[in-house]
Amino acid sequence: MNVYVRDLSRELGRRGIAVDCFTRSQNPAVPRITKELGPNGRVMHIPAGPETPYDKNQVVNHLPQFVQGVLDFARREGLTYDVIHSHYWLSGLAARHLRQAWGVPIVQMFHTLGQMKNAVASGPQEWETDRRVQAEAEVMSFADCLVAATPLERAQMVWLYGANAGKIIVVPCGVDLSLFRPVRQDEARQILGLPAGRRVVLFVGRIEPLKGIDTLLRAMAMLASDGASKQKDLSVIIVGGAPGAGAAQVKSELERLQRLQAELGIEHLVTFMGAQNQDTLVYYYSAADVTVVPSRYESFGMVALEAMACGTPVIASKVGGLAFTVQDGQTGFLVPDRDPELLAAKIRSLLDDDDLRRRLGGQAAHWAGRFGWPVVADQILGVYDQVRSAARPLAQVCSG
């Protein structure tokens, strides 16, 4: 979601559209206004509750303070806006109060849905709160327009929440094609300090049960036990983490995965690299022979799109938006989630067939080209045009 907000805002800013992004302050040392969105883009850090990373389920208690902070800022600066583009359920709730004050329409995106996360959770400890699910339904009822990343997400809003299908517009997520581009594998591995002769399987994403890393580890154990797979040449790189409020959950899940590694006897195959910035991710994607996205649920699958833009084939669970983002047999493969045996078979087919891997990688890069931010921004601007109530120079406010 953060990548989406940042990259869309930058693309709009390049077109001369003013974008103000309001977010909750997590560090009092960070200036209240930053220019990290590039030309015509600003981020406003609004105090609301403790100025530290904070449990997302507690942030809702501080929304009145956040909304008042946004209103006070706009009043002091003499600002008016044409569109509120809110992201995630918390920002949707804030947007309702901002609309009341400003009289401008709301375009809402959720990025993930609480009911879908609950449907694939392995136990109560992974459930989203009733408050979130209720709030998502409320936001769907009052927002002027809802943006879904795929036709399936649109259908889920209608089936699970009773949303009005007539106000849901499907616009895919975008990818920065100037950053995520094919880099020669030997060059990428040299930059990262990775050995040239190994076959590299890559995972990128948050370290949480929903991402299905345990399925990947079980699949790799099957490959390692197969003499034909030349396990001594295998390497699994796991890139991901979560800062601040998510650190405790990451630590717990990481410990669980490391115990599973030991049980499977594959500690020597797997390296946890922690979170990496996007400028480095392009080299991980390019260094890999295959990127695996074994999630139980994804509303779109940004990692899959980034990997494909780098010319790396993707093997992904056939769930949520991944079923639309990855073209089975063309840009990679789709497999049932939580099926390590079939996942292992598909990984083996790519690792053992250089021609197949290169062909799918080339097709993946070509496919990803249609998701560049200029194309996606055109579609989002079309959405804004539909909901605007006043014909004045466009300015956008983001809440994330």
Summary of the structure (lengths in Angstrom):
residues: 400
radius of gyration: 21.5
end to end distance: 8.2
largest distance: 69.5
contacts: 1382
relative contact order: 0.15
helix: 51%
strand: 17%
